[in-house]
Amino acid sequence: MTPITILIIIVIYFGLLILISNIVTKKSTDNDTFFKANKNSKWYLVAFGMIGTALSGVTFISVPGEVGNPDIQFKYFQFIIGNALGFLIIANVLLPLYYRMNLTSIYSYIEQRLGIVSYKTAASIFLISRTIGSAFRLYLVVIVLQRYVFDAFNVPFALTVLISLGLIFAYTYRGGLKTIIITDTLQTFFLVSSVFLTIFFICQSLDLSTIQAFETVKNSNYSKIFFFEDYLKGTYFWKQILGGIFVTIAMVGLDQDLMQKNLSCATIGEAQKNMYTFTGIFVLINIFFLSVGALLYLFAEKNGIEIPMVDGVARTDLLFPEIAFNHLTIVPAVIFLLGLTAATFATTDSALTALTTSFCVDFLGMDKTENQNKPNIVRTRHWVHIGFSLLMFLVIIIFYAVNDASVVKMIFKVASYTYGPLLGLYAFGLFMKTKTVHDKLVPFICLLSPAICFLISSYSVELFGDYTFDNELIIVNGLITFIGLLLISKPATENTRY
């Protein structure tokens, strides 16, 4: 598929999203619409749209690419099982708490439970974590667009990033969450359709029926799911399960992005139905993503396709786009492009909306302003939205300069450090009902904990005899934060017990 064809498809795609945004926000562009979608979102739209937000371009490209690693294969599914258990905990523990307190920003819980400094610390952790994580996800797709589209027009990488963020800004800055609920539903449709159709076209190219494809994947060298052999390795089953549970609780349940969508439902019952439905679809679609990975490597072996190289390093992230754009026909190439674009921009648009919401509510106090929908306050929200777009641009440029690892590994590695203190803060708030903390000391604990975890991870072989930390590092991080909070704790008063 030629670069000009890809570019035309992208322009049409974003033209559709901008049109939808204008229709959705025709009646209202105020802060209540942007932050909470007027509290009347349909749970089934939220559930379906959350798939696109949760999966992202990382799942779409990096996860299939990682299947070819003999030490990894389908081990990611162990992590997915942990994710599913984490989603159920969120639905039954955190969502009832958020609805009972009628929160716009979920970090307001920390303010009421531990104090204003703890609250600002929690919100700051989210802003840093989500900015980095979303920038990494967008980076992956911009790399693909740069390689297969914009290099042909001699467009520099930085300008490609600005164009991508500008398009997202164009359809999110007015309606925020209300727009995202609708556009993410459409983007998830493209994402899910592309997965199934990609499997169909690759099977067709390999002359395999559906049953034959299943048997071929099962009997291949890429389909090992469960790793019980060596608890010292990062692939060990219980490490992946526990890591999946706690990463999910931290990155979803304690993250304004995905929780903001849940809180836009009218009742806790609808929000929980959304989470249960989302969990089932999430597990199923990840099975298909892993299957796509195995089929890609089988296709590459049959046709003598090498893993693409970047600066002399093999990049498994690029195997899927390489096959889709250069070794399949025009129809599967278009389907891949739509799926990749949908997966990535559904994540980034949602993140920008959540970052704007958190800063406006947690730091500017817009939810506490009686006239929060006045034109000057709405304009301030627009400037915040622009600010986070530019911040994400800078993070992507920095990551482009220093990255030397698979993006999927990097995202969860960073999450283990940044989300761990959030896990400790909420665990202390929920389980230590009779205690609160010396508020001004909390930021030091939340900085010290990741630093200790970094040292533990760096010297794990020397300290623990060849033990390698993986996603379970977030548990250690949360536990250290929890212990630190205990050390600076004091008796709670009645009005701080939630």
Sequence and secondary structure as in RCSB ss.txt:
>XXXX:A:sequence
MTPITILIIIVIYFGLLILISNIVTKKSTDNDTFFKANKNSKWYLVAFGMIGTALSGVTFISVPGEVGNPDIQFK
YFQFIIGNALGFLIIANVLLPLYYRMNLTSIYSYIEQRLGIVSYKTAASIFLISRTIGSAFRLYLVVIVLQRYVF
DAFNVPFALTVLISLGLIFAYTYRGGLKTIIITDTLQTFFLVSSVFLTIFFICQSLDLSTIQAFETVKNSNYSKI
FFFEDYLKGTYFWKQILGGIFVTIAMVGLDQDLMQKNLSCATIGEAQKNMYTFTGIFVLINIFFLSVGALLYLFA
EKNGIEIPMVDGVARTDLLFPEIAFNHLTIVPAVIFLLGLTAATFATTDSALTALTTSFCVDFLGMDKTENQNKP
NIVRTRHWVHIGFSLLMFLVIIIFYAVNDASVVKMIFKVASYTYGPLLGLYAFGLFMKTKTVHDKLVPFICLLSP
AICFLISSYSVELFGDYTFDNELIIVNGLITFIGLLLISKPATENTRY
>XXXX:A:secstr
  HHHHHHHHHHHHHHHHHHHHHHTSS  SHHHHHHGGG B HHHHHHHHHHHHHHHIIIIIHHHHTT TTTTTT
HHHHHHHHHHHHHHIIIIIHHHHHHTT SSTTHHHHHHT HHHHHHHHHHHHHHHHHHHHHHHHHHHHHHHHHTG
GGGT  HHHHHHHHHHHHHHHHTTTTHHHHHHHHHHHHHHHHHHHHHHHHHHHHHTT  HHHHHHHHHTSTT   
   S TTSTT HHHHHHHHHHHHIIIIIT HHHHHHHTTBSSHHHHHHHHHHHHHHHHHHHHHHHHHHHHHHHHH
HHHT    EETTEE GGGHHHHHHHHTS HHHHHHHHHHHHHHHHHHHHHHHHHHHHHIIIIIS GGG TTTTSH
HHHHHHHHHHHHHHHHHHHHHHHHHHH  S HHHHHHHHHHHHSHHHHHHHHHHHH TTEEE GGGHHHHHHHHH
HHHHHHHHTHHHHHTS    TTHHHHHHHHHHHHHHHTEEE  GGG  
